[in-house]
Amino acid sequence: MADPSSYRPKPGQIPDSPGVYKFRDEHGRVIYVGKAKSLRPRLSSYFQDIANLHQRTRTMVTTAASVEWTVVGTEVEALQLEYSWIKEYDPRFNVKYRDDKSYPSLAVTMGEEFPRVQVMRGPKKKGVRYFGPYAHAWAIRETVDLMLRVFPVRTCSAGVFKRSAQIGRPCLLGYIGKCAAPCVGRVTPEEHRQLAEEFCDFMAGRTGTYLRRLEQQMRDAASEMEYEKAARLRDDIEALKRALEKNAIVFNDATDADLIAVAEDELEAAVQIFHVRGGRVRGQRGWVTDKVEAVDTAGLVEHALQQLYGDEKGEGVPKEVLVPALPQTSEALTQWLSVRRGSQVSLRIPQRGDKKDLMVTVQRNAQQALALHKTKRASDLTTRARALEEIAEALELDTAPLRIECFDISHLQGDDVVASMVVFEDGLARKSEYRRFQIKSFEGQDDVRSMHEVVSRRFRRYLQEKQKTGEWIDQEAGGEVTEAVGGPIDPETGRPRKFAYPPQLVVVDGGQPQVAAAQRALTELGIEDVAVCGLAKRLEEVWLPDNDDPVILPRTSEGLYLLQRVRDEAHRFAISYQRNKRSKSMKAGALDAVPGLGETRRQALLKHFGSLKRLRAATVEQICEVPGIGRRTAETVAVALAGAAPATPAVNTATGEIIEDE
């Protein structure tokens, strides 16, 4: 625990101007990012008597080891820089909204020659128009199915589209009238794009004009006695009305607004957002956060606005944002949102009428979300804490192992040896820290030597990174600290270095031999503050270095369950890497014997056909279609593959599964 006075800036050093500041821990990792209209009073407030600080603020300043700041010109610039740094560094003491699911959106890929309507999740892509998010993917599919009758836009994947174009026949949707079939030329690219634009206009809320136009067309067709056309238009109108009925009408006018509500207690907060477009609720989403910093409702709203609109541009930002409390920087937020939208945005608290009533509904949803989350979350937090305590007690550790790294070796009958390293922090997988290793081949299947090599490589890198921070003591230099040339944060990328942070516990997949190899690797490097254990699969025994007998944890132990999850995750990660590596070598190996075929053209063939099996089945003419492949080379490839015997199936010794060539 650090004393904040040890890194407190000297009087007069802190500027009295807008800016953004970062607190770093002893490893140089950013743990908190904040902004201020005036840096001097804001930063000074962190260095008062810690007894007067909020509990979470006190924890942050005693965890930190340094503070730095960047001066900007305006509050808007501070807001933008704060969002960028929070997104880049993911500080542990900042409010981080999280959700247990990825909300689907209805997406139209307007950047393609033939736009496609589909369900999309995850980060938004350039050239795609999004509508939603929706609570369920099936709700999107029902809406799309109704609208395809009127707007027969392409919904098929690139593979299906390409296949239909090759054979000259559309898919089923093309035959039943729910796709304009641009794949076979029934409509031109311009006509299909017009359909997609009309689809987007309708989804964006411009429904009245289009429905009135269809009704007029229906009346005109009836007056001209084209009754079949009139009946089809009547059915189209009914389909569109049914699609509209799936979205509740909340306002009489064509209001575009997002309503944000917050429910909170001393430890956690839930945020709910309703997306209203064209007077209808088009989507709903929500987040839950631990209040790791002293923040009120207005502060939670500010963080929600940053996360919600940080990556949004144009139509993603509505004309009106309704909130339960205005942040202190509401003017800067309004200006920031207006810049992102490209026109004026109103940020306000609803006072009366329909908008006030809907805000009550959103607030009720937020309260229910918080209650549900607390019911699910309470047992998770307690279980993880108990698991770490049980591990610390069983292994006789001084403290609970907050960072655990597990290593596993995988190979196929001694070939293609690889290793994996997975990381669990606070009992949860941290996949961004996972690493893969290629191991040099040994005579026989020597898992022990492989384990020694991978542990040595991982901690040798750690020592190199530690030396760059100036913390490494050079024994040959008489114990003096060497010159600092960097830190755990890469100065070029601004991201943490790969092996900059040590674990409290190393777990290896195996028994006493593997544990001894890992411990020997650490001893050779002079590392004494990292514990080692192994988990053997046979009886799930926990082995410790220099112990002849294993530690037996009860089958109902949460600590054993956590170790099993860590070990199984390392095993999965190693197997997936090994399979991928083996698959690539098998595919490329069959083409190595073809004379005159270099690496570039081998990769071009595999990329074009997708697998060696499809390449074997291809004709000479089809092989000639690959760029850079002439007829003579194509004939040579066809003859070579036709004469090659199928490869003997390889068996993974770790799982007993057969690795097949696609």
Residue pairs with C-beta under 8 A, 6 or more apart in sequence:
1 62
1 63
2 26
2 62
2 63
2 64
2 65
3 62
4 46
4 47
4 50
4 61
4 62
4 64
5 47
6 65
7 64
7 65
7 66
7 67
8 47
9 43
9 67
14 39
14 40
14 43
14 44
14 69
15 39
15 40
15 69
15 71
16 38
16 39
16 40
17 38
17 39
17 71
18 35
18 36
18 37
18 38
18 39
18 71
18 72
18 73
18 74
18 75
18 77
18 78
19 35
19 36
19 39
19 69
19 70
19 71
19 72
19 78
20 33
20 34
20 35
20 36
20 69
20 70
20 72
20 78
20 81
20 82
20 85
21 33
21 34
21 35
21 36
21 39
21 42
21 43
21 67
21 68
21 69
21 70
22 30
22 32
22 33
22 67
22 68
22 69
22 85
22 89
22 91
23 30
23 31
23 32
23 33
23 60
23 61
23 64
23 66
23 67
23 91
23 93
24 30
24 31
24 64
24 65
24 66
24 67
24 68
24 489
25 31
25 63
25 64
25 65
26 65
27 469
27 487
27 488
27 500
27 501
28 469
28 487
28 488
28 489
28 500
29 89
29 488
29 489
29 496
29 500
29 501
30 85
30 89
30 91
30 489
31 60
31 63
31 64
31 91
31 92
31 93
32 60
32 64
32 91
32 92
32 93
32 94
32 293
33 82
33 85
33 86
33 89
33 91
33 94
34 42
34 82
35 75
35 78
35 79
35 81
35 82
36 42
36 43
36 78
37 75
37 78
37 329
39 69
39 71
43 67
43 69
46 53
46 57
46 61
46 67
47 61
50 58
50 61
50 62
53 61
54 294
56 93
56 291
56 292
56 293
56 294
57 293
57 294
59 93
60 93
60 292
60 293
63 93
70 81
72 78
72 81
74 332
75 329
75 331
75 332
76 332
76 335
76 336
76 339
78 332
79 306
79 329
79 332
79 333
79 336
80 336
82 306
83 306
83 310
86 94
86 306
87 310
88 494
88 495
89 494
90 96
92 292
93 292
93 293
94 292
94 293
94 303
95 289
95 290
95 291
95 292
95 293
95 295
95 299
95 300
95 303
96 289
96 290
96 292
97 271
97 287
97 288
97 289
97 303
97 304
97 307
98 287
98 288
98 289
99 285
99 286
99 287
99 288
102 121
102 122
103 121
103 132
103 133
103 134
103 135
103 283
103 285
104 119
104 120
104 121
104 132
104 133
104 134
104 136
104 137
104 140
105 119
105 120
105 121
105 130
105 131
105 132
105 133
105 134
105 140
105 283
106 117
106 119
106 120
106 130
106 131
106 132
106 134
106 140
106 143
106 144
106 203
107 117
107 118
107 119
107 120
107 128
107 129
107 130
107 131
108 115
108 116
108 117
108 128
108 129
108 131
108 153
108 196
108 199
108 200
109 115
109 116
109 118
109 127
109 128
110 127
110 128
110 129
110 193
110 196
110 197
110 200
111 126
111 127
111 128
112 127
113 189
114 154
114 161
114 182
114 183
114 189
114 192
114 193
115 153
115 154
115 192
115 193
115 196
116 153
116 154
116 155
116 156
117 144
117 148
117 153
117 154
117 155
117 196
117 199
118 155
119 137
119 140
119 141
120 128
120 130
123 311
124 130
124 311
124 312
124 316
129 200
129 315
130 316
131 200
131 203
131 204
131 277
131 282
131 283
132 140
132 275
132 282
132 283
133 275
133 283
133 284
133 285
134 140
134 283
134 284
135 283
135 284
139 246
142 246
143 243
143 246
144 155
145 178
146 239
146 240
146 242
146 243
147 199
147 202
147 239
147 240
147 243
148 155
148 173
148 178
148 179
149 177
149 178
149 235
149 236
149 239
150 214
150 236
150 239
150 240
151 195
151 196
151 198
151 199
151 202
152 173
152 177
152 178
152 179
152 180
152 195
153 179
153 180
153 192
153 195
153 196
153 199
154 161
154 179
154 180
154 182
154 183
154 192
155 173
155 179
156 164
156 171
156 173
156 179
156 183
160 171
161 183
164 170
164 171
164 174
164 181
164 183
164 184
165 183
165 184
168 184
169 184
170 179
170 181
170 183
170 184
170 186
171 179
171 183
173 179
174 180
174 181
174 183
174 184
174 186
180 186
180 187
180 191
180 192
180 195
181 187
182 188
182 189
182 192
187 195
198 210
201 210
202 210
202 240
204 277
204 278
204 315
205 254
205 256
205 277
205 278
205 279
205 280
206 278
207 240
207 244
207 278
210 240
211 237
211 240
211 241
214 233
214 236
214 237
214 240
215 237
217 233
218 230
218 233
218 234
218 237
219 230
221 227
221 229
221 230
221 233
222 230
244 280
247 280
247 281
247 282
248 280
248 281
249 279
249 280
250 276
250 279
250 280
250 281
250 354
250 358
251 276
251 279
251 354
251 355
252 279
252 354
253 279
254 278
254 279
255 276
255 278
255 279
255 320
255 355
256 276
256 277
256 278
256 318
256 319
256 320
257 276
257 318
257 319
257 320
257 321
257 322
257 355
258 273
258 274
258 275
258 276
258 308
258 318
258 320
258 321
258 322
259 273
259 274
259 276
259 322
259 350
259 355
259 358
259 359
259 362
260 271
260 272
260 273
260 301
260 304
260 305
260 308
260 321
260 322
260 323
260 324
260 362
261 271
261 272
261 324
261 359
261 362
261 363
261 365
261 366
262 269
262 270
262 271
262 297
262 300
262 301
262 304
262 324
262 325
262 366
263 269
263 270
263 272
263 363
263 366
263 367
263 369
263 370
264 270
264 291
264 297
264 300
264 370
265 370
266 291
267 290
267 291
268 288
268 289
268 290
268 291
268 370
268 373
268 374
268 377
269 288
269 289
269 291
269 300
269 370
270 286
270 287
270 288
270 289
270 366
270 367
270 369
270 370
270 373
271 286
271 287
271 288
271 289
271 300
271 304
271 366
272 284
272 285
272 286
272 362
272 363
272 365
272 366
272 369
273 284
273 285
273 286
273 304
273 308
273 362
274 281
274 283
274 284
274 358
274 361
274 362
274 365
275 281
275 282
275 283
275 284
275 285
275 318
276 282
276 318
276 358
277 318
284 365
286 365
286 366
286 369
287 304
287 307
288 369
288 370
288 373
288 377
289 300
289 303
295 303
296 325
297 324
297 325
298 325
298 326
298 327
298 328
299 327
301 323
301 324
301 325
301 326
301 327
302 327
302 329
302 333
305 321
305 323
305 327
305 333
305 337
309 316
309 317
309 337
309 340
312 340
313 340
313 341
313 342
314 341
314 342
316 340
317 337
317 340
317 341
317 345
318 341
318 345
319 341
319 343
319 344
319 345
319 346
320 345
320 346
320 348
321 337
321 345
321 346
321 347
321 348
322 348
322 349
322 350
322 355
322 359
323 347
323 348
323 349
324 349
324 359
324 363
325 349
326 347
326 348
326 349
327 333
330 347
333 347
334 345
334 346
334 347
337 345
337 347
338 344
338 345
350 356
350 358
350 359
383 558
384 426
384 427
384 428
384 562
385 400
385 427
386 558
386 559
387 427
387 558
387 559
387 561
387 562
388 400
388 401
388 402
388 426
388 427
388 559
388 562
389 400
389 559
390 553
390 557
390 558
390 559
390 560
391 397
391 400
391 401
391 505
391 559
391 562
391 563
392 398
392 399
392 400
392 401
393 559
394 542
394 551
394 553
394 559
395 505
395 531
395 533
395 542
395 544
395 551
397 504
397 505
397 531
399 504
400 504
401 503
401 504
401 505
401 531
402 425
402 426
402 504
403 423
403 424
403 425
403 501
403 502
403 503
403 504
403 505
404 423
404 424
404 425
404 503
404 504
404 505
404 506
404 507
404 566
405 421
405 422
405 423
405 424
405 458
405 503
405 505
405 506
405 507
406 421
406 422
406 424
406 506
406 507
406 508
406 509
406 566
406 567
406 569
406 570
407 419
407 420
407 421
407 451
407 454
407 455
407 458
407 506
407 507
407 508
407 509
407 518
407 570
408 419
408 420
408 508
408 509
408 567
408 570
408 571
408 573
408 574
409 417
409 418
409 419
409 439
409 447
409 450
409 451
409 454
409 509
409 574
410 417
410 418
410 419
410 420
410 571
410 574
410 575
410 577
410 578
410 652
410 654
411 417
411 418
411 445
411 450
411 578
411 653
411 654
412 578
412 582
412 650
412 651
412 652
412 653
412 659
413 445
413 650
413 651
413 653
414 441
414 444
414 445
415 441
416 578
416 581
416 582
416 585
417 438
417 439
417 440
417 441
417 442
417 450
418 436
418 437
418 438
418 439
418 574
418 577
418 578
418 581
419 436
419 437
419 439
419 450
419 451
419 453
419 454
419 574
420 434
420 435
420 436
420 437
420 570
420 571
420 573
420 574
420 577
421 434
421 435
421 436
421 437
421 454
421 458
421 570
422 429
422 434
422 566
422 569
422 570
422 573
423 429
423 430
423 433
423 434
423 503
424 430
424 562
424 565
424 566
424 569
425 433
427 562
429 569
434 573
435 458
435 498
435 499
436 573
436 574
436 577
437 454
437 457
437 458
438 581
439 450
439 453
439 454
440 453
442 449
442 450
445 653
447 510
447 513
447 514
448 513
448 514
448 516
448 517
449 517
451 508
451 510
451 514
451 517
451 518
451 521
452 517
452 518
452 520
452 521
453 521
455 506
455 508
455 517
455 518
455 521
455 522
456 521
456 524
456 525
458 499
459 499
459 502
459 521
459 522
459 525
459 527
459 530
460 525
461 498
461 499
462 499
462 500
462 501
462 502
463 472
463 525
463 527
464 499
465 488
465 497
465 499
465 500
466 472
466 500
467 482
468 484
468 485
468 486
468 487
469 484
469 486
469 487
469 488
470 481
470 482
470 483
470 484
470 485
471 481
472 481
472 482
473 479
473 480
473 481
474 480
474 481
474 482
487 500
488 496
488 497
488 500
488 501
489 495
489 496
489 497
489 500
490 496
490 497
502 527
502 529
502 530
503 530
504 530
504 531
505 530
505 531
505 532
505 533
506 518
506 522
506 530
506 531
506 532
506 533
507 533
507 534
507 535
507 563
507 566
507 567
507 570
508 514
508 515
508 517
508 518
508 532
508 533
508 534
508 535
509 534
509 535
509 537
509 567
509 570
509 571
510 534
510 535
510 536
511 534
511 536
511 541
511 543
511 550
512 534
512 543
512 550
514 534
515 532
515 533
515 534
515 543
515 544
515 545
516 545
518 532
518 534
519 532
519 545
519 546
522 528
522 530
522 532
532 544
532 545
533 542
533 543
533 544
533 551
533 563
534 542
534 543
535 541
535 542
535 543
535 563
535 564
535 567
536 543
536 550
539 550
540 553
540 555
540 560
540 564
541 550
541 551
541 552
542 550
542 551
542 552
542 553
542 560
542 563
543 550
543 551
544 550
544 551
553 559
553 560
553 563
554 560
571 654
575 652
575 654
575 655
578 652
579 652
579 659
582 650
582 659
583 659
583 661
583 662
586 612
586 647
586 650
586 659
586 661
587 606
587 611
587 612
587 661
588 602
588 603
588 606
590 612
590 641
590 644
590 647
591 597
591 602
591 605
591 606
591 612
591 637
591 640
591 641
592 602
593 640
593 644
594 602
594 636
594 637
594 640
595 636
596 633
596 636
597 633
597 636
597 637
600 628
601 626
601 628
601 629
601 633
604 626
604 627
604 628
604 629
605 615
605 623
605 626
605 629
605 637
606 612
606 615
608 625
608 626
609 615
609 618
610 662
611 661
611 662
612 641
612 661
612 662
613 661
613 662
615 623
615 637
615 641
616 641
616 642
618 638
619 638
620 631
620 634
620 635
620 638
621 634
623 629
623 634
623 637
623 638
624 630
624 631
624 634
626 634
629 637
647 661
649 658
649 659
649 660
650 658
650 659
651 657
651 658
651 659
652 658
652 659
